[in-house]
Amino acid sequence: MRRVAIIIDSLKIGGAQRLVSAFASNASMYGIEPVIINLRDGSPSAILDVVLAAGVKVITVPSYSLFNIKRLRWLVSFLRESKIDVVQTHLMYANILGSTAAHLANLPVICTLHSTHVKSGWRGRILKRLEDYCLQKFATRILAVGDMVSTAHQGHYGDRVVDVIPNGIPEIGDVSASDRARLRSELGVNGHPIIITVGRFSTSKGYQDMIEAFRLLQQKNLKSKLLMVGSGSTQDSIRSQIEKLDLGHSVILAGERHDIPQLLASSDVFASSSHREGLPLSVLEAMMAGLPVVATAVGDIPNVVTRDTGVIVPPHRPEMLAAALEELLTNPNKRQEMGKAARDRAVQEYSVDVWMKRHVKLYEDVIHSHGRQPVS
């Protein structure tokens, strides 16, 4: 078994966190014994529940400051004493702290980039420069979750290459007709097509555009429902927009849910209005659930969603988002054809099995290049 330390900024809901939970749930089947180190508070979350249910050890080491010397010393000591074979970090704080600690512990470290976005403001610029420095100097390998993410960061680390392993997701089992009917009844959407979107409520998701697009659909008397799954900082403002436009009867704010695969499989069309992305898991999960996708042309989405599997529109254009959704809502046969093609593509290119095997190979490469032997 390879012992892998996964270091991440937090275990709150997010794309990187969902990847870590998928990794934890499948690691043992691929000869990996993971331990997850969480740099923020350990308050309950759906991600933490999944990780603990998989029997994976989680250690929480919060600090009000990234530059906490006591935490850094503890991390170096833990990595040395726990016979870790390789470290993998996710997100900015973990990339900075984890790469430094792994370097001091003389361990190979893979630093993972999840987004094309760089935080704004002077503090964000300073942290980005520090991350760039640490990755250039300390990372054994630098990994991006998609081609556009790799391209966005190429050149930030001198002549270092940014590798790519596209995100992977578990295959979704079939949802029975009775379970689909039950879920739709619970949501109060019997007899109506469901547009579903899944993600953290943040400005980057462009949910104001999503609500505006849905308003335009309602003006055309398309009897559909919009199901929004997730929570976050912009949830209150989105709720206010819904109320102001008198859409409360048609828009469902479902909050965080543990049954996202079932909700996807019980819906009809997936929509994404993001202004920026990397390679969003929500899009891949929708495809795996057999849904056609209507999404904005940001990040790696145009590389994933083909003409056979969905429709791509420009960001910040709710009228075009509405037109694409209308096309699919009024054409059930096209929805079905696109949904089948989407599932086929997701299984072939983005399954968790393919993703895990690529990671195992990467781990072996960096471990051997670092001269470490397997821990018995």
Order of alpha helices (4+ residues) and beta strands (2+ residues): beta-alpha-beta-alpha-beta-alpha-beta-alpha-beta-alpha-beta-alpha-beta-alpha-beta-alpha-beta-alpha-beta-alpha-beta-alpha-beta-alpha-beta-alpha-alpha-alpha
